[in-house]
């Protein structure tokens, strides 16, 4: 095929210099028919096949190849047929004696035809899309993976991002609550993929049965939920693209934060800063276009949705499916199990029925409508989360378990507490030293059930300074400190206190001051 440079020389010779086509053919060493084509077209037309390629050896196998390609549509992406594998199957299973290139060219052409074509969309104000992504971060010096919730407004391109330790139903709902507050309203509709967090089941007619917690969220905010086709992430391409954009932009380089709260503060600031950008093809900032979205939003309800996973649910009936113990009942060790972790409650509630509420960062235990325990949530597996104060009433009765009590292991108390315990055991009689000394020490610890640890610590230090080594003395000192009055310890009740004898003063004693030296 001749290049465009030769086309230009030939056309200039014939059309400007008046050289005949025969003479031009001789000058440039080409055929006269080629000269005519160059005069008719300013550039090489390129090769264009007029009729489809005939593949006689493959004709009887084309239906089989189409069947393979149909089955690949629903197969995992990493387990679909390559052209080489199709060629091998044709050769081994059907006796095909043609070449690999014949199969390769046919498969490439059929896959090209099968590629999906998309319609450009416009996005009206007031609608949103939501999804989860995954990213690597460093929290407290430890590298780890986090899941981050993204809500995108396609009309304005405004985005909200919040990170979580795990992709749970309560995190999914908490992300909605936080996003609605960030945007200042509730979208008319939100588009999702068919995540298990929102869809419990896809019925035969294509309708979705919502998960319990998500159904409660939707009922609270009354937005419309819409879903893409199963396995088709491009149906919500705006948020799919925004998940990748926020990971590449907000989390590169890998963010370092003290904890996940500090990380979320960083992400929120970056979401806000991005609203000042003017994107390609737009004349207004994201913040300006966000005003149109807000005009289409529904108002926020007076009360936020409680984004928590409640166990057992109010409609729970299938207690027989629980393997170890019925849900909502405290164990004999005053523990409640939630998501494979055990959390302590006061020992007075052992064996009672309770309700557990799992939030993103807390686990709350309720009995009879009253909150009885609140713990920071653990995302480990088979973890134990104790509050030492829950077990002190029992340890006061079973003081022999004091040194081996698991809830007290790792309880970092100030040094003065261990000093007080040693003196308490030393003060009491040799016979009852072990039990009585430990019991009084537990009584001191139980003061933290009613008073701040700072006040109890200060009272312990006062007791050590005064030599008032007893639980009653510490109790009196902490009450005096809280009430802002001086302590009045009764010396008769503390015979071990140091005693000072002060004699009476007589008037004649003052005469010594006036006598001559």
Secondary structure, 3 states (H helix, E strand, C coil): CCCHHHHHHHHHHHHCCCCCHHHHHHHHCCCHHHHHHHHHCCCCCCCCCCCCCCCCCCHHHHHHHHHHHHHHCCCCHHHCCCHHHHHHHHHHHHCCCCCHHHHHHHHHHHHHHHCCCCCCCCCCCCEEEEEEEEEEEEECCEEEEEEEEEEEECCCCEEEEEEECCCCHHHHHHHHHHHHHHHCCECCEEEECCCCCCEEEECCCCCEEECHHHHHHHHHHCCEEEECCCCCHHHHHHHHHHHHHHHHHHCCCCCEECCHHHHHHHHHHHHHHHCCCCCCCCCCCHHHHHHHHHHHCECCCCCCCCCCEEECCCCCCCHHHCCCCCCCECCCCCEEEECCEEEECCHHHCCCECEEEECCCEEEEEECCEEEEEEECCCCCCCEECCHHHHHHHHHHCHHHCCCCHHHCCCCCCHHHHHHHHHHHHHCCCCCHHHHHHHHHHHHHHHHHCCCHHHHHHHHHHHHHHCCCCHHHHHHHHHHHHHCCCCCCCHHHCCCCCCCCCCCCCHHHHHHHCCCC
